[in-house]
Amino acid sequence: MQHPEAIELKADKIAAGLVIVFEHWGAPAGFVVVVPREDGNADMDGPFVEPDLWRGGIGRKLVEEAAQFAIAIEAAMLIATASPRAEPFYAKCGFKPSSVRSTPHGPVSVMQRSLVF
Ligand SMILES: CC(C)(COP(=O)(O)OP(=O)(O)OC[C@H]1O[C@@H](n2cnc3c(N)ncnc32)[C@H](O)[C@@H]1OP(=O)(O)O)[C@@H](O)C(=O)NCCC(=O)NCCS
């Protein structure tokens, strides 16, 4: 919420069918973006959930949808950049830290979840 520009949703990602939206009572309640990478993995941007709906399971549902989509496009790994506050959420969703990246907002963890069983 301190950096709203960080959750700007680019129209080209919507047009490419890479955005998954969760609706709650007919209104958008959260979204996640999955972007295929050239190395055979996929980046997951988000999820982002409406604050008044946090801790209701929507974030996890979006991650699971993102994982299914990434498997469908044959990605081997789902990769997320986690703000320090979101790290425990990603850990609960099966992601493990792989490296640290610096951003204009400070260091963030890169976390990954294997999609290969
Ligand atoms: C992070 C975020 C997506 C989580 O969404 P959510 O709908 O609240 O998550 P869920 O309710 O599905 O939570 C799944 C699990 O993670 C846990 N969890 C969620 N947020 C957490 C937090 N901030 N700290 C610790 N655990 C957390 C939940 O308790 C739940 O655990 P459980 O299965 O043991 O009960 C949401 O808080 C959000 O949109 N935050 C702002 C944007 C953001 O940081 N997105 C991540 C990209 S950096």
Ligand as a Chemical Component Dictionary entry (heavy atoms), coordinates in Angstrom:
data_LIG
# 
_chem_comp.id                   LIG 
_chem_comp.type                 NON-POLYMER 
_chem_comp.pdbx_formal_charge   0 
_chem_comp.three_letter_code    LIG 
# 
loop_
_chem_comp_atom.comp_id 
_chem_comp_atom.atom_id 
_chem_comp_atom.alt_atom_id 
_chem_comp_atom.type_symbol 
_chem_comp_atom.charge 
_chem_comp_atom.model_Cartn_x 
_chem_comp_atom.model_Cartn_y 
_chem_comp_atom.model_Cartn_z 
_chem_comp_atom.pdbx_ordinal 
LIG C1  C1  C 0 0.159  -11.684 0.962  1  
LIG C2  C2  C 0 -1.328 -11.780 0.605  2  
LIG C3  C3  C 0 -1.457 -12.035 -0.894 3  
LIG C4  C4  C 0 -1.940 -12.960 1.379  4  
LIG O1  O1  O 0 -3.295 -13.134 0.957  5  
LIG P1  P1  P 0 -4.395 -13.792 1.927  6  
LIG O2  O2  O 0 -5.651 -13.966 1.159  7  
LIG O3  O3  O 0 -4.441 -13.018 3.192  8  
LIG O4  O4  O 0 -3.695 -15.205 2.223  9  
LIG P2  P2  P 0 -4.408 -16.567 2.734  10 
LIG O5  O5  O 0 -5.536 -16.211 3.639  11 
LIG O6  O6  O 0 -4.704 -17.426 1.561  12 
LIG O7  O7  O 0 -3.228 -17.186 3.599  13 
LIG C5  C5  C 0 -2.577 -18.434 3.294  14 
LIG C6  C6  C 0 -1.710 -18.789 4.513  15 
LIG O8  O8  O 0 -0.708 -17.774 4.695  16 
LIG C7  C7  C 0 -0.843 -17.188 5.991  17 
LIG N1  N1  N 0 -0.544 -15.754 5.867  18 
LIG C8  C8  C 0 -1.151 -14.871 5.034  19 
LIG N2  N2  N 0 -0.593 -13.655 5.192  20 
LIG C9  C9  C 0 0.368  -13.794 6.137  21 
LIG C10 C10 C 0 1.282  -12.899 6.746  22 
LIG N3  N3  N 0 1.331  -11.595 6.396  23 
LIG N4  N4  N 0 2.131  -13.368 7.698  24 
LIG C11 C11 C 0 2.102  -14.684 8.073  25 
LIG N5  N5  N 0 1.265  -15.590 7.502  26 
LIG C12 C12 C 0 0.402  -15.144 6.561  27 
LIG C13 C13 C 0 -2.283 -17.434 6.399  28 
LIG O9  O9  O 0 -2.447 -17.402 7.805  29 
LIG C14 C14 C 0 -2.526 -18.820 5.807  30 
LIG O10 O10 O 0 -1.926 -19.794 6.642  31 
LIG P3  P3  P 0 -2.734 -21.128 7.096  32 
LIG O11 O11 O 0 -3.013 -21.881 5.827  33 
LIG O12 O12 O 0 -1.818 -21.817 8.018  34 
LIG O13 O13 O 0 -3.988 -20.645 7.723  35 
LIG C15 C15 C 0 -2.109 -10.505 1.030  36 
LIG O14 O14 O 0 -1.800 -10.228 2.384  37 
LIG C16 C16 C 0 -1.754 -9.278  0.188  38 
LIG O15 O15 O 0 -2.363 -9.017  -0.851 39 
LIG N6  N6  N 0 -0.748 -8.509  0.653  40 
LIG C17 C17 C 0 -0.334 -7.284  -0.025 41 
LIG C18 C18 C 0 0.320  -7.569  -1.344 42 
LIG C19 C19 C 0 1.511  -8.487  -1.231 43 
LIG O16 O16 O 0 2.377  -8.340  -0.372 44 
LIG N7  N7  N 0 1.536  -9.481  -2.145 45 
LIG C20 C20 C 0 2.645  -10.385 -2.271 46 
LIG C21 C21 C 0 3.526  -9.909  -3.379 47 
LIG S1  S1  S 0 4.997  -9.140  -2.750 48 
# 
loop_
_chem_comp_bond.comp_id 
_chem_comp_bond.atom_id_1 
_chem_comp_bond.atom_id_2 
_chem_comp_bond.value_order 
_chem_comp_bond.pdbx_ordinal 
LIG C1  C2  SING 1  
LIG C2  C3  SING 2  
LIG C2  C4  SING 3  
LIG C2  C15 SING 4  
LIG C4  O1  SING 5  
LIG O1  P1  SING 6  
LIG P1  O2  DOUB 7  
LIG P1  O3  SING 8  
LIG P1  O4  SING 9  
LIG O4  P2  SING 10 
LIG P2  O5  DOUB 11 
LIG P2  O6  SING 12 
LIG P2  O7  SING 13 
LIG O7  C5  SING 14 
LIG C5  C6  SING 15 
LIG C6  O8  SING 16 
LIG C6  C14 SING 17 
LIG O8  C7  SING 18 
LIG C7  N1  SING 19 
LIG C7  C13 SING 20 
LIG N1  C8  SING 21 
LIG N1  C12 SING 22 
LIG C8  N2  DOUB 23 
LIG N2  C9  SING 24 
LIG C9  C10 SING 25 
LIG C9  C12 DOUB 26 
LIG C10 N3  SING 27 
LIG C10 N4  DOUB 28 
LIG N4  C11 SING 29 
LIG C11 N5  DOUB 30 
LIG N5  C12 SING 31 
LIG C13 O9  SING 32 
LIG C13 C14 SING 33 
LIG C14 O10 SING 34 
LIG O10 P3  SING 35 
LIG P3  O11 DOUB 36 
LIG P3  O12 SING 37 
LIG P3  O13 SING 38 
LIG C15 O14 SING 39 
LIG C15 C16 SING 40 
LIG C16 O15 DOUB 41 
LIG C16 N6  SING 42 
LIG N6  C17 SING 43 
LIG C17 C18 SING 44 
LIG C18 C19 SING 45 
LIG C19 O16 DOUB 46 
LIG C19 N7  SING 47 
LIG N7  C20 SING 48 
LIG C20 C21 SING 49 
LIG C21 S1  SING 50 
# 
